[in-house]
Amino acid sequence: MSNLLDRRIFLSGMGSGIALSTVGLTLGGVFNNPALASNISPYKTLVLLELKGGNDGLNTVIPFMDKEYYSLRPTLAVKKERVIQLSDSLGFNPAFKSLLPLWKKKELAIVLGVGYPEPNLSHFRGIDIWNTASDAQQFLETGWISRLFGESYPGLSFPCDAINLGYNLLGPFDGGKTRTITLGNNPNNLLKQASRLVPNTNSVDNPALMHIVKQRTDVKSAAKKIIENRIDNIPNTGVFNTTKLGDQFETMSRLMLAGVRVPVIKLSIGKFDTHAEQEPLHTQLLKDVGDNIASFAKLMNGKGLWDDILVMTYSEFGRRPKENISGGTDHGTSAPHFFMGGRVRGGFYGKQPTLDVLEDGNLPYFQHYRELYATVAREWWGLRAPFIREKAIGIIV
């Protein structure tokens, strides 16, 4: 069999549910090397929640005292009396009412005005910047989590580096030495997919390809064991929405309740690209996000796990302040993002952009998006992350 054909067969199997972004690690790898572990708790988990399409920050955290908000959005603005007031000037969209208990318990931090210089408003390039922690004019191939784990590692003896639920794109886990298991919305699909054999290593005459195939086989085996031996013993919790995002939260929760620990779990929810008829869809999306996070926090808190979990949201960009003629909003710049967890120091961070001082019709930014990553790396995991120039925000207790 030719090397080219070997590679084509191998790559054709990459959509089968296991994504492997490393070619240089055995299954033990860095996980069993004490020299690469930090001295912090090995069981701190980061939950990344991607809001795909560009979330409208102004209708999520609402500046209800700003007259310009109502002037710029005559049909989309949430009426002042419906806003869930969080401060004298800012409040939640009513669809986020399920998150109010977390706010009152000081377990929800809102970082205002998150963005970066020379923002790129293309979906593809915008999310690439966020995934790789790059500058606007810098093109990198490795995700920021993979870069971080390539320099140091937040714990010992994990079955894998990351679990990716929902969409199959690796994003922050791409490249480097990150071993990622992609389960999709339904982990039971993996058991069917695991029966699809990768090429027999004996038939591969390319040593490098043979090594890749072996690594993928090892990770697939690890994923199969996680599901067969752990998650199948945990019944459905029944507390999450019957949506794709709810399914992802259900899967993640069952993994955690089964004792499966990994440093990072990524969830995704789409349809935030609200160019037309935004209000009903955006309300539905925010409710789905808020309800599932609230249920997850309550469940994990009840099991004594909430202190070791940090949830962080992100999106490729925000939306423009002025509504368009189609009852929607177009691609914009800065937006608020959220941290939630038992060790989060709740409250507002950063600065809310004022709507009477716009930059080419868009919001200025006040918090660099990499400050979110610095907070995760340094405050949550205790890692140096020298490739992140920005400082941590001071959110983790």
C-alpha positions, 0 to 999 in steps of 0.5 A: 500500500502506498504512503499516500493511500495510507494517509488518505485512509487514515485521514478519512477516519478522522471524522469517526468521533476521535480527534487526535492532535498529537503525533508525539505522545504515548498514552501515558505521556506527560500525564505520568511525568511528575516533572511536568505537573504543577503543585496545584490540585490535579482535578481542576477542570476548565469548561469552555463554552463557545457561543458560535456566530458572534453573541450580541453583548448589548442584549445580553448585559444591557446598559438600561440607563444609557439612552443611546441604547434605546436610540440605536435599537428602537425595536431590539432594545430590551425594555428597562422594566424587563431587565434583570438589574445587576447594578445601577446601570447594567442588567441581564436579559430576562432570558438569563434569569436562571443565572441570577442565583449565581450572581447573588452568590458571587459565583459569576464574574462578568468581564466587560468590553472584551476585544482586541486591537484591529478586530477581524469581523470574519467568522473564520478568521475571528474564531481563529484568532480566539482559538490560537491566542494570536494578534489580529495580523498574526497567523498561528497553527496551534490552539492556545490550550495546546500551546499552554500544555506544550509548556506545562501541564495542570495535573497528573494521570488524566485519561486524556487532555481534553474532551470536545463535545458538540462541534467536531472542530478542535479549535483551542486544542488543535496542533501541539501535543494535546490528546483530544477526544471528540464525543459529539452530542451523544457519547454512545455514538463512540461505541459504534464508531470505535468498531471502525478499525484504523489501518492495520499498522503492519500494512503501513510502510511509513514509520511516521504514519504508523506512529500516528495510527498507533496514537489514534488507536490508543486514544480511541481505546481510552475513550471507549473505556471511559464510556464503557466502564464509567459513564454507562454506570451513571444514569441520566440526570434529567436536569438539562434542557432537551437541546443539543447544548443540554445534551452536551451538559448532560454528557459532561455531567455524567462523565464528572459524576463517574469520576472522569477528570480531564483538564478541559471540556469544550461545549458549543452552541451555534446560531448566534449570527443574528443578522435578521429577526434577532429577538426571538432566536437570541432570547431562545439561545440565551435561555438555553445557555443560562438554564443549562449553566444554572442546572450544571452549577446546582448539580455540581455544587450538590456533589461537592465538585463546583469548587474545582470547575471553572466555566468560561464563555467566548465568541469570535466577536460581538455585534454592532450597537445599531440594529439593522433594517432586518431586525438584527445586528451585524458583526461587531467588536467587543462584548462581555464574557463570563466566568462561573465557578465555586472559586470565582470572585463574582462581580463586574470586571473591566469597563462598559463601553459607552454608546455615545463614543463609537469607533466606526460605528462599533464598540471600543474594547477595554479588556484584551481577550487574552486576559481571559486566557491569562486568568485561566492559565495563571489563576486557575491552573497556576501555570506561567504561560509566557506566550500570553503577554497580558495579565490575569484579571484577578477573578479566581479566589 
